[in-house]
Amino acid sequence: TPQSLQLQSIRPHILPLLANLIHLLGVSGNEDNEYAMKCVMRLLVKSGADLSSCVEKALPVLVDKLWKVLKNPTKPHFNHFLFEAIGVSINGVCISHPTAVSSFEGYLFPVFEDIMVKDVLEFLPYVFQLLALMLELREQPIIDSYIAIFPLILSPMLWERTGTVPALSRLMQAFIQKCPDAITAEGKIQAILGVFQKLLASKSNDHEGFNVLTALLQYQGPEVMRAYLKDILLLCFKRLHESRTVFYVRSMTKAMCSLIIAFGPVEIMNTINGIQGNLFGMLIEKVITPEIPGVTSREDEKRICVVGVMQVLTQIPEMLQEPHYQKLWCPLLQALIQLIERSSNRLPDVTTSLESLEDVGYQAAYSKLVHADKKPHDHLLQVAPDLRGHLALRLNTLTQSYPQETNALINAGDWDEIAKQKLQAYMQTAMTSV
């Protein structure tokens, strides 16, 4: 079994094994042997310091195979491991050497463009994932070949296909991250928000809509996005009212925290209350407070929620001074403590993910490339490296500005004993007090 083979015992044989596998894939009857292609992928994963040499030998063969199979993509497992092998190559080489992306683009863009022009449905999700990966890894400037693709991914027809949506969403987010000035200059914000609106209306893809929105908030900024803020909020509340689901409410809660961070809690409160009186208070009471404790296990998403909610608790004077907001303050703080104490999930092991693929078989609707997976970008890590410490420090700052109000709220709260002990521990660790 793979687990029983020590890496050092395999490494001297990797290049000869790869050469033999490449030869086997050229033998009549084995051109689309899925086991051989799976072995190629495994060797690339295990090649370590020899990866560049392996990719130099393997990539031309992989691209040649792709040209051939796109004419008649009848072997889904072979095709999947072929794209995984390409993903291993890009990720393994370009993370250490970003300038190498241009070499992969030279090999892959012609065949990818052919797949997109011919609309090869089986391959489009793979192509979009690998394009997103290269764009994410690429240094500036962004070449025209990517810019030429952008109008294509705005096509409504592509977003109708469930199997392409996750990959398209990721590619859209990569464009928003890497080409913010071009998107603004060409007036594409409205078109991207049209995609957001379309995804928001779908129970299966609403979370991808919020992923696109979060990218816009992060890379376009409040100055650009302010003109669309009210419409965005109206769309969110409309969907919440008409078709509320557990997953939608969780996604909306995380998105609201991103909106609060982008625009500031006071502007968000005023804009929401401008839609309907006291709607912000109802949002806190009926949506955010109940959902926050279990909204996510991902560390980067927890950080967004902690930073956003702490801004609500500490930067809106009405939360401390007006009775209908004061009653919401302590329950929201306790809910946030529960989220902080929730165990964080680590990323799945690559080998385990691939073995799961083999167990369940090829997924026709959408096949995620494990080796082209997006690396989480924890953009608030410097703002709140320690969630417990961040909460304690923000509370301490609030106490210095509003000592009577803060202490009154904490003392008057109906505290869960565990949450109270946790808060005291946070404050002691951060050497602050309330």
N, C-alpha and C positions, 0 to 999 in steps of 0.2 A: 504494500500500500504506500501512497505518497508519504504518509506520516512516518513510515519505518525507514525511509531513505534519507540519510543525512545529506544536507546540501553540499558539504565539501566533497562527498563521494560522487556526486552527480556532476559537479562543475567541470572537471577535466574533460568530460564527455559531451558537454552541451553542444559545442560547435559541430563535432562529427555527427551527433544525433540529429541535429537540425539539418545538416546536409543530406543525410539519409532520408529524412522525412520529406524534404523538398523533392528529392528524387522520386520517392514513392508517390507523391501527389502528381507527378508527371507520367506515371505508368498508366497505360490504358486500363480502364476499369476502376482506377483509384483516384481519378481526377477530383472527385467530390467526396472522398472518404472522410466522414465526420470524425472518426477516431484519430486519424492522422492529423487533421486540423486542430483537434483538441490538444493533441500532444505538442504541436507547434506552439499553441497558446501557452501551455504549461511550461514549456522550456523557456519561453520569453519571460514568463513570470519569475522563474527561478534563476535566470541567467546572471543577475547581480552585476558585477563589474564588466561582464562580457556582453551586456545588453546592446551597446552601440554596435559591436561587431555582428551580433545576431540580427539586429534590425537591418543592418547594411545588406546582409544576405537575404533576409526574409521579405523585406518590404516590397521589392520589385515583384516577387512571386505572389505575394498577397494581392497586390494591385492587379496583376495579370489575371489571377483567379476571379477577382471581383468583376473585371470586364467580361469574363466568360459567363459567370453565373447570372449576371443581371439579365442576360438574354432569356434565361429560363430558370428562375429561382425555385427549384422543386425540392431542394433539400434544406429545410428550415434549420436543423441543428448544425449542419455544415456551415450554413450562412452565418448563423449566430456566432459560432466559434471563430469564423473568419473575421468578423467585425470586432470581436473581443481581442483577437490577436493584434489588429490594427490599433485598437484602443490602448493595449499594453504598450505598444511601441511608442505611440505619441506621448502617453503619460510618463513612461519610464525615462525617455530621453529628454523631453522638453521641460519637465519640472526642474531639472538640473541645468539645462542649457536652453533657455527660452528662444534664443536666436535660431535654434534648429527647427522651429515651427515652420519657417519658410520652406525648408526642404520637404517636409510632409505635405505642405500646401501644393508644392510643385507636382508631387506624385498623385495627390488625391483629388485636387480640384477638377481636373478634366473628367474623371469617372463620376464624381459626385454631381457635377453639372449635367452629365448625361442622364444619370438616374433621376434628377429633378425634372429635366426636360421631358423625359419619357414617362414620368409619373409612375415609377415602379413602386407600387404601394407597399410591398413587403420590405423594401429597403429604406424608405423615406425616414422612419423613426430612427434607424441606425445612423443615417447620413446626418440628420439634424443633431443627434447627440455628439457625433464626432466633430461636426462644424462648430458646435458650441464649445467643445473641449479645446479645440485649436484657438478659437477666438478668446476664450478665457485665459489661455496661456500666452497669447501673443502680446509682444510689447508694441508700443506705438512706433510709427504710425500704422493705422489699419489700412490694408491694401484695398484697392477698388473692387477686387473680386468679392469681398464680403459685402461692401456697400451695394453691389449689384443684386445681391441675394435678398436684401432687406425688403424691397417691395413684394417679393414672392411670399414671404412669411406673413405678410399682412392680408393675404388672400383669404376671404371668408370661407372658401371651399375647403382649404386645408384644415381649418379649425372645426369643420363639421365632422372630421374623421377622428373618432375617439382614440384610435391607436397612435395618432401622431401628436396629440395635444401635449402630453408631458414633455416630449422632446422639443416641440415647437416653443413651449413656454420657456424652457431652459435657454434655447437659442435667442428668444426675444430678450430675456434678461441679460444675456451676454452682450447683445447689441446695446442695450440701455446702459450697461456698465462701461463698455469700451468706446462707444460712439455717441456720447451725450450731446456734444456740440453739433454733430451732423444731424441728429434727430431734431434738435431745436431749430437749427437753421432751415431744414427742409419741411418744417411744420408738421412733423409726424406724431406729436403728442396726442392730438385728437384721434388719430387712427389707432394708436396703441390703446387709448382709453376705450375705443370701440371694441377692441379685443377683450379688454377687461370686462366691459359690460356683457359681452356675449358669454364669457366664461362664468361670470357671476350668476347668470340665469340657469346654469347647468348644475344639478345636484352632484354629478360625478366630477366636475372640473372646477367648481367654485374656488377651491383652495389654490389652483393654478392662477386664477384671476388675481387673487390676493398676492401671490408671489410676484406677478408682473407689477402690481401696484406698489408693493414694497420696494422693488428695484427702482421704479420711477421716483419715489420719495427720496431714496438714498442718493441717486446719482443725478437727478435733475434739481432737487432742492426746492424749498418752499417758494422761492421767488418765481420760479417757472410754474409750479403746480398750484399756486394760490388761486389762480383764475378758475380752476376746475374743482376746488375743494368742496363747495356746496353740492355740486352735481354728484361727486363721488359719494358723499355722505347720503344723499337722497337715494342713490342706487342701493347702497348697503342697507338702509332702513326699509326700503321697499321690499327687497328680497327677504329680510328678516320677518316682515309682517306677512308676506304672502306665502312663503315656503320655508319655514324654519326647520332646520335639522340640527342634530347634535354637532356634526362636523362643521356645518356652516357657522354656528355660533362660536365654536372654538377658533376657526380661521378669522372670523370677524373680530373677535377679542384681540387676537395678536395684531391684526391690521390696525385696530384702533390705537393700540400702544405705539405702533410705528407712526401713525398720524400725529399723536400727541408729541412724540419726540421731534418730528419734523417741523411742526407749526407752533409748538408750545401748548400747554394745557389750557391756558386762558382763551386763546383764539379758537381752539377746538370746542370748548364749552360754549363760547358765545355764538359760534356758527351753528352748532347743533341746537341751541336754544332759540336761534333765529328761525329754524325750521318749525319748531313747536315748543311752546313754553314748558320749561322743566324737563325737556326730553333728555338732557344730559344727566340729570339726577336719576331718571328712570333707567337710562343705559347703565349707569354705575350699579344701581340696586338690582335690576332684573337680569342683566347680562354679564357684566364684567365681574362683579363680586362672586356670583355663583360659579362662574366658569374658571376663574383664575387658578384655583387650587389644582386643577387637573388639566389645564389647557395644553401643556406640552411637557415632554421629558427631555427635549433637546436643550443643551446648555446655552447655545447661542440664542434660541428663542426665549428661554427663561430670562436671559439678560435683557432682551427687548422689553419683556413684560415688567420686569422689576424696575427698570429705568423709567418706563412710561408711567406706571402706576405711582411710583414715588414722586414723580412730577405732579401728578394730580393731588396727592396727599400733602405736598409741601409748597406748591407754587400757586395754588388757587386760594386767595384769601377767603372766598365764600365758603370753602370747605371747613374753615375754622370758625366762621363768624355767623353764618346763617343757619337757623335751626334745621331746615329741611335738608341741608347738606351735612350738618354736624352729625346727624344720626347715621350717615353713610360712612363716616370716616373710620371708625374703629373696626366694623366688619370688613371693610376693604383692606385695612392693614393686616388683619388676622388672615384673610384669604391669601394675601401675598406671602406671609410667613409660611403658610402651608405649601405654596408653590416652591419656595426656596428649599424647603425640607424634602420635597419630592425627589426621589432618586433620578439622576440624569442617565440617559441612555448613551452608550458609546456606539460608534459606527460599527456595522456588521463586519465580521471577518470575511475577506474576499473569497477564501477557499470555501467557507461555509455557504456563502451566497451562490457560488457556482455549483456546489453539490446540490443545493436546493433546486437550482435550475434543472439539473439532470433528473431529480426526483419527480418534479411536477411536469416535465416536458416543456416543449416550446410554447410560449404564450403568444397566440396570434394577435391578440388585441394590442399589446404593447410589450416589447421585450427590452428591458433595461440592460444596458451594457455596464456590467460591474466594474470593468477596468477603465471605463470612461466616466466614472461617477464624478459628480460635481463636488468639489471640496468646499465645505461650509466656510463662509466668510463672516467671522464673528466681529463685526465692525464696531461694536461697543465694548470690546474687551479692555481697551485702555480707559474707558469711562468708568466701568464697574468691574474690575478684575475679580473682586470678591463680592458676591451678592449680599452676604450677611453684613459685611463691612459697609457696603454702599448704603444699605437700608439704615444702619446705625448712624452713619455720618450725616445722611440727609435729615434724619430725625433730630439729631443734635443741632444742626444748623437751624432747623425750624424752631426748636425750643429756645434758641438764643434770640430769635426774632419775635416769637409769640409764646413766651414762657407760660403765661396763665392759661391761654387757650389750649395749648398742646397738652399740658398736664391735666387740665380738666377733661379733655376728650379721652385721654388714656385711663384716667381714674374712673370715669363714668361708664366706660365701656363694659359690656357683658363679655368678659374674657374667657375663652377656653383656657384651662389651666396649662395645657401643654404649650399653646401659643404664647402665653404670658411668660413661661419659663424660657422659651426660645428667645423672645425679645430681650429679656434681661441678660441672657448669655451673649447675644449679639453686642449689647451695649458694653458689657464688661470686657469682652474681647477687644472691642474698638476703643476701650478706655474713655467712653462717653457715658452720659447719664441723662435720663429724662424723668 
